[in-house]
Amino acid sequence: AGFVRNAKVNFMRLQAANDSANLDDISAFTTPEMFAEIRLNILERGNAAQETKVLSLDAEVIEVAEEPACYVVSVRFYGLIREDQEASGQPFDEIWNMSKPRDGSGGWMVAGIQQTS
């Protein structure tokens, strides 16, 4: 339950940092590869304003794996989100892969995001 609660906080944090193009915050909790992808998306949108409103958010851990160098947890996020302030909420369903070094040298980082719908 605590992991899911923290995962939801990171979900909201990433939405806010992405909307405000806060690359420093994004880099603090994403792997270098994930950061590069998000950064590219932000650069591609240019100066276009973005405001994401999360109307409902649920999360569940769907897989836990131990790899030689890290732990990997896959979390499914789903709910309603609104990116156009004039529109109604749209359902979303995605899986975030989060990793953490086994040696304890760092915390949980967003390593990948997969859209499922």
N, C-alpha and C positions, 0 to 999 in steps of 0.2 A: 504493500500500500504506500509506503514512504517513497519507494522508487518511482511509482506511477505519479505521485503528487509532484515530485521534483521534475519528472519528465514533462508534465503539463506546464510547470513554471518555465522550463526551457523552451517549450513550444511557443508560449506567449512572448517570451523574451526575444526569440528569433523573429517572430512576426513584427514586433515593434522595431527591432534593430534593422530589419530589412526595409520596412516602410520609411524609416528616417535615414537610410543608407549609412548606418553607423558601422563602418567596417571594423573599427577597433573592437567594438563589443562582439561582433560576429566572430572575429578571429579568436576571441577568448574562449569560445566553447565549441569550435568546429575544428575538424582535422584540416591540415593544409589543402588536401584535395577538395574537400567540401567547401572550404573558404573560397578557393579559386573559382568554383562553379557559381557560388552565390555572388561573388564580386563581379563576375562576368555578366550575370543577369542584371545586376544593379547598373553597371556601365552601359549595357544595351538599352535600358529604359531611359537613360539620360536624366534630364531634369523633370520628367513627368512625375507628378505627385502621385503618391500611393498611400492609401489609408485602408488597412485591413481591420475589419471588425469581426472578432470571433464571437458568434452568437451562442454557440454551445460547443463543448469540448469533452469528449470521453477518450480514455486511453486504456490500453491493456497490454501487458507484456505477452508476446506470442512466442518468443524463443530466447533461450539463453545458451551461449556457447563459450567454451574455453578454447582459445587458440594458443599456439606456443608463446606468443608475446603479449596477448591481450585477452580480455573478456569482451564478448560482444553480446549486446542485448538488443532485440528487435521489439519495438513498441509500435503498436497500431494506434493511430490517432484518427478519430472520426467525429463528425458533428456538422455544424452549419457555420459558414463563413460568408462575409460580405466584403467584396473588394470594390464594388461600385456603390457609392452611398445612395444612389437613386434606385437600386435594385433590391430585391428581396434576398434573403440568405440562400446560399447554394450549399448542397451537401458536399463534403469532402471526405476522403478516406485515403490515408497514406501510412506508409511504414517508415519509421526512422530507425536506422541502425546506429547504435551508440557503442563506443568502444572505450576501454580503460586499460592502461598498461597493467600487466599482472604484477610487476615489481613495485606497484604503489607510487610510481614517480609522477603520476598525474591523475586528474579526475576524469569524469565521463565527458566524452566529446561526441558531437554529432558527426558521424562518418558517412552517412548516406541517407537520402530521402527518396522513397519510391512511391509514385502515385499509383493507387490501386483502382481508381475509378476515373 
